[in-house]
Amino acid sequence: RIIKDIYSKEIAYTSIILLLFFPTAIFLGTVYTESLFLFLATGAMFFARKGRWWFVFFFSFFAALTRNLGLLLILPLSFEYFHQYGFRFKKTMAALLGPAVGTLSYMVYLYKVFGNPFQFIQAQSAWNRAIILNPFAILKDKLLKIVSSIQQHDIFMGIEIFVGFSFLVILVLSLQKKY
């Protein structure tokens, strides 16, 4: 509905079809948080476009509880708010705090249960993950994993390589006007 309101019915339909047939869309039908997060984030953006800001707070609050990246919803929601109202401060502006309140609520829970509000960051080490802010280091790490998985004949890494290169091809083609 959001895409239809912004663009057209044909583009909205094509977007949904591409989302459903994208190789990693399998995670949208499993018991993971991806589908719930997609629903909540889309709901927050939908109600933001409609100017129903208390619904935005509700949806973005729970999106931030679903995934820690839900905090980043503050950016597009703020953009939409300032697009609608400019820099006028209204009481509905408090709805932009939904993702922050959701993340802070989760951090309070983690503190009470584990004694560490940043437990979600430390838990990444269980999967041999770490926060890397250097994009070149990320690229180097991924390339090394690809090479080692090819040597071990890992089919899942082959699928990841295919999806990654498909994304890059789509990205490059989308930058050209004719596509």
Contacts in CASP RR format, 6 or more apart in sequence:
PFRMAT RR
TARGET T0000
AUTHOR 0000-0000-0000
METHOD contacts of the structure
MODEL  1
RIIKDIYSKEIAYTSIILLLFFPTAIFLGTVYTESLFLFLATGAMFFARK
GRWWFVFFFSFFAALTRNLGLLLILPLSFEYFHQYGFRFKKTMAALLGPA
VGTLSYMVYLYKVFGNPFQFIQAQSAWNRAIILNPFAILKDKLLKIVSSI
QQHDIFMGIEIFVGFSFLVILVLSLQKKY
1 12 0 8 1.000
1 46 0 8 1.000
2 42 0 8 1.000
2 45 0 8 1.000
2 46 0 8 1.000
2 49 0 8 1.000
3 11 0 8 1.000
3 12 0 8 1.000
3 15 0 8 1.000
4 11 0 8 1.000
4 12 0 8 1.000
5 49 0 8 1.000
19 25 0 8 1.000
19 28 0 8 1.000
20 28 0 8 1.000
22 163 0 8 1.000
23 159 0 8 1.000
23 162 0 8 1.000
23 163 0 8 1.000
23 166 0 8 1.000
24 163 0 8 1.000
27 34 0 8 1.000
27 35 0 8 1.000
28 34 0 8 1.000
28 35 0 8 1.000
28 38 0 8 1.000
29 35 0 8 1.000
33 66 0 8 1.000
33 67 0 8 1.000
36 66 0 8 1.000
37 63 0 8 1.000
37 66 0 8 1.000
37 67 0 8 1.000
37 70 0 8 1.000
40 59 0 8 1.000
40 60 0 8 1.000
40 62 0 8 1.000
40 63 0 8 1.000
40 66 0 8 1.000
41 59 0 8 1.000
41 60 0 8 1.000
41 63 0 8 1.000
41 70 0 8 1.000
41 73 0 8 1.000
43 55 0 8 1.000
43 59 0 8 1.000
44 55 0 8 1.000
44 56 0 8 1.000
44 59 0 8 1.000
44 60 0 8 1.000
44 63 0 8 1.000
44 73 0 8 1.000
44 77 0 8 1.000
45 76 0 8 1.000
45 77 0 8 1.000
45 80 0 8 1.000
47 53 0 8 1.000
47 55 0 8 1.000
47 56 0 8 1.000
47 59 0 8 1.000
48 56 0 8 1.000
48 76 0 8 1.000
48 77 0 8 1.000
48 80 0 8 1.000
48 81 0 8 1.000
49 80 0 8 1.000
51 84 0 8 1.000
51 92 0 8 1.000
53 81 0 8 1.000
53 92 0 8 1.000
53 93 0 8 1.000
53 95 0 8 1.000
54 92 0 8 1.000
54 95 0 8 1.000
56 77 0 8 1.000
56 95 0 8 1.000
56 96 0 8 1.000
56 98 0 8 1.000
57 94 0 8 1.000
57 95 0 8 1.000
57 97 0 8 1.000
57 98 0 8 1.000
57 101 0 8 1.000
60 70 0 8 1.000
60 73 0 8 1.000
60 74 0 8 1.000
60 77 0 8 1.000
60 95 0 8 1.000
60 98 0 8 1.000
60 99 0 8 1.000
61 98 0 8 1.000
61 99 0 8 1.000
61 101 0 8 1.000
61 102 0 8 1.000
61 105 0 8 1.000
62 102 0 8 1.000
63 70 0 8 1.000
63 73 0 8 1.000
63 99 0 8 1.000
64 70 0 8 1.000
64 71 0 8 1.000
64 73 0 8 1.000
64 98 0 8 1.000
64 99 0 8 1.000
64 100 0 8 1.000
64 101 0 8 1.000
64 102 0 8 1.000
64 103 0 8 1.000
64 106 0 8 1.000
65 102 0 8 1.000
65 103 0 8 1.000
65 105 0 8 1.000
65 106 0 8 1.000
68 103 0 8 1.000
68 106 0 8 1.000
68 120 0 8 1.000
70 99 0 8 1.000
70 103 0 8 1.000
71 99 0 8 1.000
71 100 0 8 1.000
71 103 0 8 1.000
72 99 0 8 1.000
73 99 0 8 1.000
74 96 0 8 1.000
74 99 0 8 1.000
74 100 0 8 1.000
77 95 0 8 1.000
77 96 0 8 1.000
77 99 0 8 1.000
78 96 0 8 1.000
81 92 0 8 1.000
81 93 0 8 1.000
81 95 0 8 1.000
81 96 0 8 1.000
85 93 0 8 1.000
106 120 0 8 1.000
107 117 0 8 1.000
107 118 0 8 1.000
108 117 0 8 1.000
110 116 0 8 1.000
110 117 0 8 1.000
110 118 0 8 1.000
110 119 0 8 1.000
110 120 0 8 1.000
111 117 0 8 1.000
116 122 0 8 1.000
121 131 0 8 1.000
124 130 0 8 1.000
124 131 0 8 1.000
132 138 0 8 1.000
132 141 0 8 1.000
145 157 0 8 1.000
146 157 0 8 1.000
146 160 0 8 1.000
146 161 0 8 1.000
149 156 0 8 1.000
149 157 0 8 1.000
149 158 0 8 1.000
150 157 0 8 1.000
150 158 0 8 1.000
173 179 0 8 1.000
END
